[in-house]
Amino acid sequence: MKAKPDDRRDNVEHIQENINHTIENMRRADEMIEETSDDKAKENLKAKNGRREDALKGMRSEIRDEAIARENGYK
């Protein structure tokens, strides 16, 4: 059985979708931080949002690379 060929045509859209979901999750976490009085929960949510911010940096870099590759015909 042969492996499927790498199809990168929709990578930009998939990455953008992941970015959008991550930003929405960060927004919801920020709302929860404002609403809770549990200091431990606040600390955990802030740490999680920090990791999300790091992930966003990577995704934004990846989407730029994919967009460039798309413009160049994936050569």
CHARMM internal coordinates of N, CA and C (Angstrom, degrees):
IC EDIT
DIST 1 N 1 CA 1.4399
DIST 1 CA 1 C 1.5344
ANGL 1 N 1 CA 1 C 108.57
DIST 1 C 2 N 1.3165
ANGL 1 CA 1 C 2 N 116.38
DIHE 1 N 1 CA 1 C 2 N 128.65
DIST 2 N 2 CA 1.4645
ANGL 1 C 2 N 2 CA 121.60
DIHE 1 CA 1 C 2 N 2 CA 179.92
DIST 2 CA 2 C 1.5195
ANGL 2 N 2 CA 2 C 110.62
DIHE 1 C 2 N 2 CA 2 C -83.60
DIST 2 C 3 N 1.3201
ANGL 2 CA 2 C 3 N 114.76
DIHE 2 N 2 CA 2 C 3 N 148.80
DIST 3 N 3 CA 1.4589
ANGL 2 C 3 N 3 CA 120.19
DIHE 2 CA 2 C 3 N 3 CA 174.70
DIST 3 CA 3 C 1.5217
ANGL 3 N 3 CA 3 C 109.04
DIHE 2 C 3 N 3 CA 3 C -74.88
DIST 3 C 4 N 1.3211
ANGL 3 CA 3 C 4 N 115.64
DIHE 3 N 3 CA 3 C 4 N 149.82
DIST 4 N 4 CA 1.4597
ANGL 3 C 4 N 4 CA 119.55
DIHE 3 CA 3 C 4 N 4 CA 177.28
DIST 4 CA 4 C 1.5239
ANGL 4 N 4 CA 4 C 108.90
DIHE 3 C 4 N 4 CA 4 C -67.03
DIST 4 C 5 N 1.3213
ANGL 4 CA 4 C 5 N 117.14
DIHE 4 N 4 CA 4 C 5 N 142.13
DIST 5 N 5 CA 1.4657
ANGL 4 C 5 N 5 CA 118.85
DIHE 4 CA 4 C 5 N 5 CA 175.10
DIST 5 CA 5 C 1.5275
ANGL 5 N 5 CA 5 C 110.35
DIHE 4 C 5 N 5 CA 5 C -67.63
DIST 5 C 6 N 1.3165
ANGL 5 CA 5 C 6 N 115.72
DIHE 5 N 5 CA 5 C 6 N 151.59
DIST 6 N 6 CA 1.4593
ANGL 5 C 6 N 6 CA 121.18
DIHE 5 CA 5 C 6 N 6 CA -179.90
DIST 6 CA 6 C 1.5246
ANGL 6 N 6 CA 6 C 109.38
DIHE 5 C 6 N 6 CA 6 C -69.28
DIST 6 C 7 N 1.3269
ANGL 6 CA 6 C 7 N 116.92
DIHE 6 N 6 CA 6 C 7 N 118.41
DIST 7 N 7 CA 1.4611
ANGL 6 C 7 N 7 CA 122.07
DIHE 6 CA 6 C 7 N 7 CA 179.42
DIST 7 CA 7 C 1.5235
ANGL 7 N 7 CA 7 C 107.91
DIHE 6 C 7 N 7 CA 7 C -112.73
DIST 7 C 8 N 1.3187
ANGL 7 CA 7 C 8 N 115.93
DIHE 7 N 7 CA 7 C 8 N 102.92
DIST 8 N 8 CA 1.4538
ANGL 7 C 8 N 8 CA 121.50
DIHE 7 CA 7 C 8 N 8 CA -174.80
DIST 8 CA 8 C 1.5199
ANGL 8 N 8 CA 8 C 112.76
DIHE 7 C 8 N 8 CA 8 C -98.79
DIST 8 C 9 N 1.3045
ANGL 8 CA 8 C 9 N 118.52
DIHE 8 N 8 CA 8 C 9 N 7.00
DIST 9 N 9 CA 1.4591
ANGL 8 C 9 N 9 CA 120.97
DIHE 8 CA 8 C 9 N 9 CA -173.15
DIST 9 CA 9 C 1.5264
ANGL 9 N 9 CA 9 C 113.93
DIHE 8 C 9 N 9 CA 9 C -60.13
DIST 9 C 10 N 1.3228
ANGL 9 CA 9 C 10 N 117.71
DIHE 9 N 9 CA 9 C 10 N -30.29
DIST 10 N 10 CA 1.4644
ANGL 9 C 10 N 10 CA 118.65
DIHE 9 CA 9 C 10 N 10 CA -177.69
DIST 10 CA 10 C 1.5292
ANGL 10 N 10 CA 10 C 112.97
DIHE 9 C 10 N 10 CA 10 C -110.76
DIST 10 C 11 N 1.3193
ANGL 10 CA 10 C 11 N 117.10
DIHE 10 N 10 CA 10 C 11 N 15.24
DIST 11 N 11 CA 1.4728
ANGL 10 C 11 N 11 CA 119.79
DIHE 10 CA 10 C 11 N 11 CA -179.90
DIST 11 CA 11 C 1.5237
ANGL 11 N 11 CA 11 C 112.57
DIHE 10 C 11 N 11 CA 11 C -61.01
DIST 11 C 12 N 1.3272
ANGL 11 CA 11 C 12 N 117.75
DIHE 11 N 11 CA 11 C 12 N -41.01
DIST 12 N 12 CA 1.4621
ANGL 11 C 12 N 12 CA 120.55
DIHE 11 CA 11 C 12 N 12 CA -179.14
DIST 12 CA 12 C 1.5286
ANGL 12 N 12 CA 12 C 109.79
DIHE 11 C 12 N 12 CA 12 C -59.45
DIST 12 C 13 N 1.3081
ANGL 12 CA 12 C 13 N 116.82
DIHE 12 N 12 CA 12 C 13 N -44.54
DIST 13 N 13 CA 1.4604
ANGL 12 C 13 N 13 CA 120.47
DIHE 12 CA 12 C 13 N 13 CA -179.40
DIST 13 CA 13 C 1.5337
ANGL 13 N 13 CA 13 C 111.35
DIHE 12 C 13 N 13 CA 13 C -65.44
DIST 13 C 14 N 1.3289
ANGL 13 CA 13 C 14 N 116.74
DIHE 13 N 13 CA 13 C 14 N -41.01
DIST 14 N 14 CA 1.4682
ANGL 13 C 14 N 14 CA 119.95
DIHE 13 CA 13 C 14 N 14 CA 179.16
DIST 14 CA 14 C 1.5245
ANGL 14 N 14 CA 14 C 111.25
DIHE 13 C 14 N 14 CA 14 C -64.99
DIST 14 C 15 N 1.2999
ANGL 14 CA 14 C 15 N 116.33
DIHE 14 N 14 CA 14 C 15 N -42.33
DIST 15 N 15 CA 1.4631
ANGL 14 C 15 N 15 CA 120.01
DIHE 14 CA 14 C 15 N 15 CA 179.40
DIST 15 CA 15 C 1.5256
ANGL 15 N 15 CA 15 C 109.51
DIHE 14 C 15 N 15 CA 15 C -65.19
DIST 15 C 16 N 1.3314
ANGL 15 CA 15 C 16 N 117.59
DIHE 15 N 15 CA 15 C 16 N -42.78
DIST 16 N 16 CA 1.4598
ANGL 15 C 16 N 16 CA 120.54
DIHE 15 CA 15 C 16 N 16 CA 179.00
DIST 16 CA 16 C 1.5207
ANGL 16 N 16 CA 16 C 110.82
DIHE 15 C 16 N 16 CA 16 C -61.87
DIST 16 C 17 N 1.3093
ANGL 16 CA 16 C 17 N 116.70
DIHE 16 N 16 CA 16 C 17 N -38.80
DIST 17 N 17 CA 1.4629
ANGL 16 C 17 N 17 CA 120.71
DIHE 16 CA 16 C 17 N 17 CA 177.16
DIST 17 CA 17 C 1.5364
ANGL 17 N 17 CA 17 C 110.21
DIHE 16 C 17 N 17 CA 17 C -61.63
DIST 17 C 18 N 1.3258
ANGL 17 CA 17 C 18 N 116.95
DIHE 17 N 17 CA 17 C 18 N -42.85
DIST 18 N 18 CA 1.4608
ANGL 17 C 18 N 18 CA 120.98
DIHE 17 CA 17 C 18 N 18 CA 177.84
DIST 18 CA 18 C 1.5311
ANGL 18 N 18 CA 18 C 111.34
DIHE 17 C 18 N 18 CA 18 C -64.21
DIST 18 C 19 N 1.3225
ANGL 18 CA 18 C 19 N 116.75
DIHE 18 N 18 CA 18 C 19 N -39.61
DIST 19 N 19 CA 1.4616
ANGL 18 C 19 N 19 CA 120.85
DIHE 18 CA 18 C 19 N 19 CA 177.21
DIST 19 CA 19 C 1.5336
ANGL 19 N 19 CA 19 C 109.90
DIHE 18 C 19 N 19 CA 19 C -61.35
DIST 19 C 20 N 1.3220
ANGL 19 CA 19 C 20 N 116.23
DIHE 19 N 19 CA 19 C 20 N -46.77
DIST 20 N 20 CA 1.4666
ANGL 19 C 20 N 20 CA 120.73
DIHE 19 CA 19 C 20 N 20 CA -179.86
DIST 20 CA 20 C 1.5303
ANGL 20 N 20 CA 20 C 111.47
DIHE 19 C 20 N 20 CA 20 C -59.92
DIST 20 C 21 N 1.3341
ANGL 20 CA 20 C 21 N 117.01
DIHE 20 N 20 CA 20 C 21 N -43.64
DIST 21 N 21 CA 1.4628
ANGL 20 C 21 N 21 CA 120.67
DIHE 20 CA 20 C 21 N 21 CA 179.43
DIST 21 CA 21 C 1.5270
ANGL 21 N 21 CA 21 C 110.91
DIHE 20 C 21 N 21 CA 21 C -65.04
DIST 21 C 22 N 1.3083
ANGL 21 CA 21 C 22 N 116.72
DIHE 21 N 21 CA 21 C 22 N -40.68
DIST 22 N 22 CA 1.4624
ANGL 21 C 22 N 22 CA 120.53
DIHE 21 CA 21 C 22 N 22 CA -179.59
DIST 22 CA 22 C 1.5271
ANGL 22 N 22 CA 22 C 110.61
DIHE 21 C 22 N 22 CA 22 C -64.40
DIST 22 C 23 N 1.3216
ANGL 22 CA 22 C 23 N 117.03
DIHE 22 N 22 CA 22 C 23 N -43.40
DIST 23 N 23 CA 1.4680
ANGL 22 C 23 N 23 CA 120.93
DIHE 22 CA 22 C 23 N 23 CA 178.29
DIST 23 CA 23 C 1.5234
ANGL 23 N 23 CA 23 C 110.44
DIHE 22 C 23 N 23 CA 23 C -62.84
DIST 23 C 24 N 1.3112
ANGL 23 CA 23 C 24 N 117.36
DIHE 23 N 23 CA 23 C 24 N -41.09
DIST 24 N 24 CA 1.4674
ANGL 23 C 24 N 24 CA 120.90
DIHE 23 CA 23 C 24 N 24 CA 178.12
DIST 24 CA 24 C 1.5303
ANGL 24 N 24 CA 24 C 110.45
DIHE 23 C 24 N 24 CA 24 C -63.80
DIST 24 C 25 N 1.3301
ANGL 24 CA 24 C 25 N 117.37
DIHE 24 N 24 CA 24 C 25 N -42.06
DIST 25 N 25 CA 1.4588
ANGL 24 C 25 N 25 CA 120.68
DIHE 24 CA 24 C 25 N 25 CA 178.04
DIST 25 CA 25 C 1.5295
ANGL 25 N 25 CA 25 C 111.23
DIHE 24 C 25 N 25 CA 25 C -63.54
DIST 25 C 26 N 1.3179
ANGL 25 CA 25 C 26 N 116.71
DIHE 25 N 25 CA 25 C 26 N -37.39
DIST 26 N 26 CA 1.4640
ANGL 25 C 26 N 26 CA 120.12
DIHE 25 CA 25 C 26 N 26 CA 177.17
DIST 26 CA 26 C 1.5342
ANGL 26 N 26 CA 26 C 110.34
DIHE 25 C 26 N 26 CA 26 C -65.08
DIST 26 C 27 N 1.3049
ANGL 26 CA 26 C 27 N 116.88
DIHE 26 N 26 CA 26 C 27 N -42.14
DIST 27 N 27 CA 1.4644
ANGL 26 C 27 N 27 CA 121.21
DIHE 26 CA 26 C 27 N 27 CA 179.09
DIST 27 CA 27 C 1.5272
ANGL 27 N 27 CA 27 C 110.50
DIHE 26 C 27 N 27 CA 27 C -61.93
DIST 27 C 28 N 1.3232
ANGL 27 CA 27 C 28 N 116.27
DIHE 27 N 27 CA 27 C 28 N -44.48
DIST 28 N 28 CA 1.4698
ANGL 27 C 28 N 28 CA 119.95
DIHE 27 CA 27 C 28 N 28 CA 179.24
DIST 28 CA 28 C 1.5245
ANGL 28 N 28 CA 28 C 111.07
DIHE 27 C 28 N 28 CA 28 C -64.44
DIST 28 C 29 N 1.3188
ANGL 28 CA 28 C 29 N 116.78
DIHE 28 N 28 CA 28 C 29 N -40.37
DIST 29 N 29 CA 1.4643
ANGL 28 C 29 N 29 CA 120.23
DIHE 28 CA 28 C 29 N 29 CA 178.26
DIST 29 CA 29 C 1.5277
ANGL 29 N 29 CA 29 C 110.36
DIHE 28 C 29 N 29 CA 29 C -63.41
DIST 29 C 30 N 1.3396
ANGL 29 CA 29 C 30 N 116.68
DIHE 29 N 29 CA 29 C 30 N -40.80
DIST 30 N 30 CA 1.4669
ANGL 29 C 30 N 30 CA 119.97
DIHE 29 CA 29 C 30 N 30 CA 177.22
DIST 30 CA 30 C 1.5321
ANGL 30 N 30 CA 30 C 110.93
DIHE 29 C 30 N 30 CA 30 C -60.36
DIST 30 C 31 N 1.3199
ANGL 30 CA 30 C 31 N 116.84
DIHE 30 N 30 CA 30 C 31 N -40.13
DIST 31 N 31 CA 1.4652
ANGL 30 C 31 N 31 CA 120.67
DIHE 30 CA 30 C 31 N 31 CA 177.32
DIST 31 CA 31 C 1.5282
ANGL 31 N 31 CA 31 C 110.55
DIHE 30 C 31 N 31 CA 31 C -63.35
DIST 31 C 32 N 1.3146
ANGL 31 CA 31 C 32 N 116.37
DIHE 31 N 31 CA 31 C 32 N -42.14
DIST 32 N 32 CA 1.4580
ANGL 31 C 32 N 32 CA 120.51
DIHE 31 CA 31 C 32 N 32 CA 179.70
DIST 32 CA 32 C 1.5276
ANGL 32 N 32 CA 32 C 110.78
DIHE 31 C 32 N 32 CA 32 C -65.51
DIST 32 C 33 N 1.3186
ANGL 32 CA 32 C 33 N 117.22
DIHE 32 N 32 CA 32 C 33 N -37.28
DIST 33 N 33 CA 1.4645
ANGL 32 C 33 N 33 CA 121.59
DIHE 32 CA 32 C 33 N 33 CA 177.64
DIST 33 CA 33 C 1.5249
ANGL 33 N 33 CA 33 C 109.84
DIHE 32 C 33 N 33 CA 33 C -60.18
DIST 33 C 34 N 1.3297
ANGL 33 CA 33 C 34 N 115.54
DIHE 33 N 33 CA 33 C 34 N -42.61
DIST 34 N 34 CA 1.4658
ANGL 33 C 34 N 34 CA 120.39
DIHE 33 CA 33 C 34 N 34 CA -179.54
DIST 34 CA 34 C 1.5228
ANGL 34 N 34 CA 34 C 112.12
DIHE 33 C 34 N 34 CA 34 C -67.99
DIST 34 C 35 N 1.3262
ANGL 34 CA 34 C 35 N 116.99
DIHE 34 N 34 CA 34 C 35 N -31.13
DIST 35 N 35 CA 1.4608
ANGL 34 C 35 N 35 CA 120.92
DIHE 34 CA 34 C 35 N 35 CA -173.24
DIST 35 CA 35 C 1.5254
ANGL 35 N 35 CA 35 C 114.23
DIHE 34 C 35 N 35 CA 35 C -89.67
DIST 35 C 36 N 1.3259
ANGL 35 CA 35 C 36 N 117.72
DIHE 35 N 35 CA 35 C 36 N -22.36
DIST 36 N 36 CA 1.4611
ANGL 35 C 36 N 36 CA 119.40
DIHE 35 CA 35 C 36 N 36 CA -174.68
DIST 36 CA 36 C 1.5248
ANGL 36 N 36 CA 36 C 111.83
DIHE 35 C 36 N 36 CA 36 C -94.30
DIST 36 C 37 N 1.3075
ANGL 36 CA 36 C 37 N 114.69
DIHE 36 N 36 CA 36 C 37 N 150.59
DIST 37 N 37 CA 1.4602
ANGL 36 C 37 N 37 CA 120.17
DIHE 36 CA 36 C 37 N 37 CA 175.29
DIST 37 CA 37 C 1.5343
ANGL 37 N 37 CA 37 C 110.52
DIHE 36 C 37 N 37 CA 37 C -104.69
DIST 37 C 38 N 1.3223
ANGL 37 CA 37 C 38 N 116.21
DIHE 37 N 37 CA 37 C 38 N -0.81
DIST 38 N 38 CA 1.4679
ANGL 37 C 38 N 38 CA 122.24
DIHE 37 CA 37 C 38 N 38 CA -179.16
DIST 38 CA 38 C 1.5333
ANGL 38 N 38 CA 38 C 109.18
DIHE 37 C 38 N 38 CA 38 C -79.44
DIST 38 C 39 N 1.3242
ANGL 38 CA 38 C 39 N 115.76
DIHE 38 N 38 CA 38 C 39 N 108.04
DIST 39 N 39 CA 1.4657
ANGL 38 C 39 N 39 CA 120.70
DIHE 38 CA 38 C 39 N 39 CA -176.62
DIST 39 CA 39 C 1.5289
ANGL 39 N 39 CA 39 C 112.34
DIHE 38 C 39 N 39 CA 39 C -61.99
DIST 39 C 40 N 1.3187
ANGL 39 CA 39 C 40 N 117.02
DIHE 39 N 39 CA 39 C 40 N -36.60
DIST 40 N 40 CA 1.4717
ANGL 39 C 40 N 40 CA 120.57
DIHE 39 CA 39 C 40 N 40 CA -179.91
DIST 40 CA 40 C 1.5335
ANGL 40 N 40 CA 40 C 109.89
DIHE 39 C 40 N 40 CA 40 C -66.32
DIST 40 C 41 N 1.3328
ANGL 40 CA 40 C 41 N 116.71
DIHE 40 N 40 CA 40 C 41 N -42.37
DIST 41 N 41 CA 1.4631
ANGL 40 C 41 N 41 CA 120.83
DIHE 40 CA 40 C 41 N 41 CA 178.55
DIST 41 CA 41 C 1.5214
ANGL 41 N 41 CA 41 C 110.07
DIHE 40 C 41 N 41 CA 41 C -63.46
DIST 41 C 42 N 1.3329
ANGL 41 CA 41 C 42 N 116.76
DIHE 41 N 41 CA 41 C 42 N -42.23
DIST 42 N 42 CA 1.4680
ANGL 41 C 42 N 42 CA 120.23
DIHE 41 CA 41 C 42 N 42 CA 177.64
DIST 42 CA 42 C 1.5238
ANGL 42 N 42 CA 42 C 110.82
DIHE 41 C 42 N 42 CA 42 C -59.59
DIST 42 C 43 N 1.3221
ANGL 42 CA 42 C 43 N 115.72
DIHE 42 N 42 CA 42 C 43 N -45.30
DIST 43 N 43 CA 1.4624
ANGL 42 C 43 N 43 CA 120.87
DIHE 42 CA 42 C 43 N 43 CA -179.93
DIST 43 CA 43 C 1.5272
ANGL 43 N 43 CA 43 C 110.97
DIHE 42 C 43 N 43 CA 43 C -60.92
DIST 43 C 44 N 1.3325
ANGL 43 CA 43 C 44 N 116.12
DIHE 43 N 43 CA 43 C 44 N -44.31
DIST 44 N 44 CA 1.4686
ANGL 43 C 44 N 44 CA 120.46
DIHE 43 CA 43 C 44 N 44 CA 179.13
DIST 44 CA 44 C 1.5246
ANGL 44 N 44 CA 44 C 111.72
DIHE 43 C 44 N 44 CA 44 C -63.74
DIST 44 C 45 N 1.3248
ANGL 44 CA 44 C 45 N 116.81
DIHE 44 N 44 CA 44 C 45 N -42.77
DIST 45 N 45 CA 1.4724
ANGL 44 C 45 N 45 CA 120.40
DIHE 44 CA 44 C 45 N 45 CA -179.80
DIST 45 CA 45 C 1.5261
ANGL 45 N 45 CA 45 C 111.20
DIHE 44 C 45 N 45 CA 45 C -66.45
DIST 45 C 46 N 1.3199
ANGL 45 CA 45 C 46 N 117.09
DIHE 45 N 45 CA 45 C 46 N -39.69
DIST 46 N 46 CA 1.4600
ANGL 45 C 46 N 46 CA 120.14
DIHE 45 CA 45 C 46 N 46 CA 177.92
DIST 46 CA 46 C 1.5300
ANGL 46 N 46 CA 46 C 110.86
DIHE 45 C 46 N 46 CA 46 C -64.79
DIST 46 C 47 N 1.3293
ANGL 46 CA 46 C 47 N 116.73
DIHE 46 N 46 CA 46 C 47 N -40.00
DIST 47 N 47 CA 1.4686
ANGL 46 C 47 N 47 CA 120.49
DIHE 46 CA 46 C 47 N 47 CA 178.09
DIST 47 CA 47 C 1.5324
ANGL 47 N 47 CA 47 C 110.29
DIHE 46 C 47 N 47 CA 47 C -64.85
DIST 47 C 48 N 1.3280
ANGL 47 CA 47 C 48 N 115.61
DIHE 47 N 47 CA 47 C 48 N -41.90
DIST 48 N 48 CA 1.4616
ANGL 47 C 48 N 48 CA 119.94
DIHE 47 CA 47 C 48 N 48 CA 179.55
DIST 48 CA 48 C 1.5269
ANGL 48 N 48 CA 48 C 110.50
DIHE 47 C 48 N 48 CA 48 C -63.58
DIST 48 C 49 N 1.3348
ANGL 48 CA 48 C 49 N 117.36
DIHE 48 N 48 CA 48 C 49 N -41.64
DIST 49 N 49 CA 1.4580
ANGL 48 C 49 N 49 CA 120.07
DIHE 48 CA 48 C 49 N 49 CA 177.96
DIST 49 CA 49 C 1.5220
ANGL 49 N 49 CA 49 C 111.37
DIHE 48 C 49 N 49 CA 49 C -65.58
DIST 49 C 50 N 1.3148
ANGL 49 CA 49 C 50 N 117.36
DIHE 49 N 49 CA 49 C 50 N -32.57
DIST 50 N 50 CA 1.4643
ANGL 49 C 50 N 50 CA 120.13
DIHE 49 CA 49 C 50 N 50 CA 174.74
DIST 50 CA 50 C 1.5182
ANGL 50 N 50 CA 50 C 111.21
DIHE 49 C 50 N 50 CA 50 C -62.54
DIST 50 C 51 N 1.3235
ANGL 50 CA 50 C 51 N 115.99
DIHE 50 N 50 CA 50 C 51 N -42.67
DIST 51 N 51 CA 1.4712
ANGL 50 C 51 N 51 CA 119.83
DIHE 50 CA 50 C 51 N 51 CA 177.46
DIST 51 CA 51 C 1.5262
ANGL 51 N 51 CA 51 C 110.60
DIHE 50 C 51 N 51 CA 51 C -66.50
DIST 51 C 52 N 1.3208
ANGL 51 CA 51 C 52 N 116.12
DIHE 51 N 51 CA 51 C 52 N -37.11
DIST 52 N 52 CA 1.4707
ANGL 51 C 52 N 52 CA 119.85
DIHE 51 CA 51 C 52 N 52 CA 177.46
DIST 52 CA 52 C 1.5273
ANGL 52 N 52 CA 52 C 110.99
DIHE 51 C 52 N 52 CA 52 C -63.87
DIST 52 C 53 N 1.3217
ANGL 52 CA 52 C 53 N 116.38
DIHE 52 N 52 CA 52 C 53 N -39.47
DIST 53 N 53 CA 1.4673
ANGL 52 C 53 N 53 CA 120.22
DIHE 52 CA 52 C 53 N 53 CA 178.67
DIST 53 CA 53 C 1.5288
ANGL 53 N 53 CA 53 C 110.31
DIHE 52 C 53 N 53 CA 53 C -62.43
DIST 53 C 54 N 1.3234
ANGL 53 CA 53 C 54 N 116.36
DIHE 53 N 53 CA 53 C 54 N -41.68
DIST 54 N 54 CA 1.4719
ANGL 53 C 54 N 54 CA 120.18
DIHE 53 CA 53 C 54 N 54 CA 176.09
DIST 54 CA 54 C 1.5210
ANGL 54 N 54 CA 54 C 111.04
DIHE 53 C 54 N 54 CA 54 C -62.37
DIST 54 C 55 N 1.3258
ANGL 54 CA 54 C 55 N 115.88
DIHE 54 N 54 CA 54 C 55 N -41.70
DIST 55 N 55 CA 1.4658
ANGL 54 C 55 N 55 CA 119.93
DIHE 54 CA 54 C 55 N 55 CA 179.12
DIST 55 CA 55 C 1.5262
ANGL 55 N 55 CA 55 C 110.95
DIHE 54 C 55 N 55 CA 55 C -64.31
DIST 55 C 56 N 1.3341
ANGL 55 CA 55 C 56 N 116.74
DIHE 55 N 55 CA 55 C 56 N -38.27
DIST 56 N 56 CA 1.4709
ANGL 55 C 56 N 56 CA 120.37
DIHE 55 CA 55 C 56 N 56 CA 178.21
DIST 56 CA 56 C 1.5227
ANGL 56 N 56 CA 56 C 111.44
DIHE 55 C 56 N 56 CA 56 C -61.38
DIST 56 C 57 N 1.3113
ANGL 56 CA 56 C 57 N 117.08
DIHE 56 N 56 CA 56 C 57 N -40.43
DIST 57 N 57 CA 1.4686
ANGL 56 C 57 N 57 CA 120.33
DIHE 56 CA 56 C 57 N 57 CA 177.92
DIST 57 CA 57 C 1.5229
ANGL 57 N 57 CA 57 C 110.14
DIHE 56 C 57 N 57 CA 57 C -58.39
DIST 57 C 58 N 1.3241
ANGL 57 CA 57 C 58 N 116.26
DIHE 57 N 57 CA 57 C 58 N -45.20
DIST 58 N 58 CA 1.4571
ANGL 57 C 58 N 58 CA 120.36
DIHE 57 CA 57 C 58 N 58 CA 178.84
DIST 58 CA 58 C 1.5142
ANGL 58 N 58 CA 58 C 112.70
DIHE 57 C 58 N 58 CA 58 C -64.81
DIST 58 C 59 N 1.3345
ANGL 58 CA 58 C 59 N 116.67
DIHE 58 N 58 CA 58 C 59 N -42.39
DIST 59 N 59 CA 1.4629
ANGL 58 C 59 N 59 CA 120.22
DIHE 58 CA 58 C 59 N 59 CA 179.96
DIST 59 CA 59 C 1.5242
ANGL 59 N 59 CA 59 C 111.54
DIHE 58 C 59 N 59 CA 59 C -65.93
DIST 59 C 60 N 1.3391
ANGL 59 CA 59 C 60 N 116.17
DIHE 59 N 59 CA 59 C 60 N -37.62
DIST 60 N 60 CA 1.4660
ANGL 59 C 60 N 60 CA 119.05
DIHE 59 CA 59 C 60 N 60 CA 179.48
DIST 60 CA 60 C 1.5217
ANGL 60 N 60 CA 60 C 110.80
DIHE 59 C 60 N 60 CA 60 C -67.15
DIST 60 C 61 N 1.3059
ANGL 60 CA 60 C 61 N 116.40
DIHE 60 N 60 CA 60 C 61 N -37.14
DIST 61 N 61 CA 1.4659
ANGL 60 C 61 N 61 CA 120.30
DIHE 60 CA 60 C 61 N 61 CA 176.49
DIST 61 CA 61 C 1.5328
ANGL 61 N 61 CA 61 C 110.07
DIHE 60 C 61 N 61 CA 61 C -66.10
DIST 61 C 62 N 1.3221
ANGL 61 CA 61 C 62 N 115.48
DIHE 61 N 61 CA 61 C 62 N -43.27
DIST 62 N 62 CA 1.4580
ANGL 61 C 62 N 62 CA 120.58
DIHE 61 CA 61 C 62 N 62 CA 179.94
DIST 62 CA 62 C 1.5228
ANGL 62 N 62 CA 62 C 111.85
DIHE 61 C 62 N 62 CA 62 C -63.85
DIST 62 C 63 N 1.3334
ANGL 62 CA 62 C 63 N 117.05
DIHE 62 N 62 CA 62 C 63 N -39.99
DIST 63 N 63 CA 1.4617
ANGL 62 C 63 N 63 CA 119.57
DIHE 62 CA 62 C 63 N 63 CA -179.02
DIST 63 CA 63 C 1.5292
ANGL 63 N 63 CA 63 C 110.44
DIHE 62 C 63 N 63 CA 63 C -66.83
DIST 63 C 64 N 1.3437
ANGL 63 CA 63 C 64 N 116.48
DIHE 63 N 63 CA 63 C 64 N -36.08
DIST 64 N 64 CA 1.4796
ANGL 63 C 64 N 64 CA 119.21
DIHE 63 CA 63 C 64 N 64 CA 175.98
DIST 64 CA 64 C 1.5266
ANGL 64 N 64 CA 64 C 110.34
DIHE 63 C 64 N 64 CA 64 C -62.46
DIST 64 C 65 N 1.3363
ANGL 64 CA 64 C 65 N 116.12
DIHE 64 N 64 CA 64 C 65 N -45.37
DIST 65 N 65 CA 1.4598
ANGL 64 C 65 N 65 CA 120.39
DIHE 64 CA 64 C 65 N 65 CA 179.44
DIST 65 CA 65 C 1.5249
ANGL 65 N 65 CA 65 C 111.34
DIHE 64 C 65 N 65 CA 65 C -60.74
DIST 65 C 66 N 1.3217
ANGL 65 CA 65 C 66 N 116.01
DIHE 65 N 65 CA 65 C 66 N -43.03
DIST 66 N 66 CA 1.4676
ANGL 65 C 66 N 66 CA 120.00
DIHE 65 CA 65 C 66 N 66 CA -179.72
DIST 66 CA 66 C 1.5258
ANGL 66 N 66 CA 66 C 111.21
DIHE 65 C 66 N 66 CA 66 C -67.45
DIST 66 C 67 N 1.3199
ANGL 66 CA 66 C 67 N 117.52
DIHE 66 N 66 CA 66 C 67 N -39.02
DIST 67 N 67 CA 1.4683
ANGL 66 C 67 N 67 CA 120.30
DIHE 66 CA 66 C 67 N 67 CA 178.69
DIST 67 CA 67 C 1.5154
ANGL 67 N 67 CA 67 C 110.82
DIHE 66 C 67 N 67 CA 67 C -63.90
DIST 67 C 68 N 1.3129
ANGL 67 CA 67 C 68 N 116.66
DIHE 67 N 67 CA 67 C 68 N -41.45
DIST 68 N 68 CA 1.4723
ANGL 67 C 68 N 68 CA 121.08
DIHE 67 CA 67 C 68 N 68 CA 177.40
DIST 68 CA 68 C 1.5223
ANGL 68 N 68 CA 68 C 109.83
DIHE 67 C 68 N 68 CA 68 C -63.69
DIST 68 C 69 N 1.3322
ANGL 68 CA 68 C 69 N 116.65
DIHE 68 N 68 CA 68 C 69 N -44.58
DIST 69 N 69 CA 1.4575
ANGL 68 C 69 N 69 CA 120.18
DIHE 68 CA 68 C 69 N 69 CA 179.61
DIST 69 CA 69 C 1.5325
ANGL 69 N 69 CA 69 C 110.71
DIHE 68 C 69 N 69 CA 69 C -62.14
DIST 69 C 70 N 1.3355
ANGL 69 CA 69 C 70 N 116.79
DIHE 69 N 69 CA 69 C 70 N -38.17
DIST 70 N 70 CA 1.4610
ANGL 69 C 70 N 70 CA 121.08
DIHE 69 CA 69 C 70 N 70 CA 178.43
DIST 70 CA 70 C 1.5260
ANGL 70 N 70 CA 70 C 110.21
DIHE 69 C 70 N 70 CA 70 C -63.35
DIST 70 C 71 N 1.3333
ANGL 70 CA 70 C 71 N 116.18
DIHE 70 N 70 CA 70 C 71 N -45.41
DIST 71 N 71 CA 1.4652
ANGL 70 C 71 N 71 CA 120.43
DIHE 70 CA 70 C 71 N 71 CA 179.62
DIST 71 CA 71 C 1.5260
ANGL 71 N 71 CA 71 C 111.67
DIHE 70 C 71 N 71 CA 71 C -61.76
DIST 71 C 72 N 1.3150
ANGL 71 CA 71 C 72 N 115.67
DIHE 71 N 71 CA 71 C 72 N -32.89
DIST 72 N 72 CA 1.4678
ANGL 71 C 72 N 72 CA 120.72
DIHE 71 CA 71 C 72 N 72 CA -178.98
DIST 72 CA 72 C 1.5239
ANGL 72 N 72 CA 72 C 112.21
DIHE 71 C 72 N 72 CA 72 C -90.29
DIST 72 C 73 N 1.2887
ANGL 72 CA 72 C 73 N 117.53
DIHE 72 N 72 CA 72 C 73 N 10.38
DIST 73 N 73 CA 1.4697
ANGL 72 C 73 N 73 CA 121.46
DIHE 72 CA 72 C 73 N 73 CA 177.10
DIST 73 CA 73 C 1.5216
ANGL 73 N 73 CA 73 C 112.76
DIHE 72 C 73 N 73 CA 73 C 72.76
DIST 73 C 74 N 1.3383
ANGL 73 CA 73 C 74 N 118.80
DIHE 73 N 73 CA 73 C 74 N 24.65
DIST 74 N 74 CA 1.4758
ANGL 73 C 74 N 74 CA 123.64
DIHE 73 CA 73 C 74 N 74 CA 178.31
DIST 74 CA 74 C 1.5155
ANGL 74 N 74 CA 74 C 112.79
DIHE 73 C 74 N 74 CA 74 C 55.88
DIST 74 C 75 N 1.3191
ANGL 74 CA 74 C 75 N 115.83
DIHE 74 N 74 CA 74 C 75 N 41.81
DIST 75 N 75 CA 1.4734
ANGL 74 C 75 N 75 CA 120.10
DIHE 74 CA 74 C 75 N 75 CA 179.25
DIST 75 CA 75 C 1.5008
ANGL 75 N 75 CA 75 C 110.46
DIHE 74 C 75 N 75 CA 75 C -84.98
END
COOR INIT
IC SEED 1 N 1 CA 1 C
IC BUILD
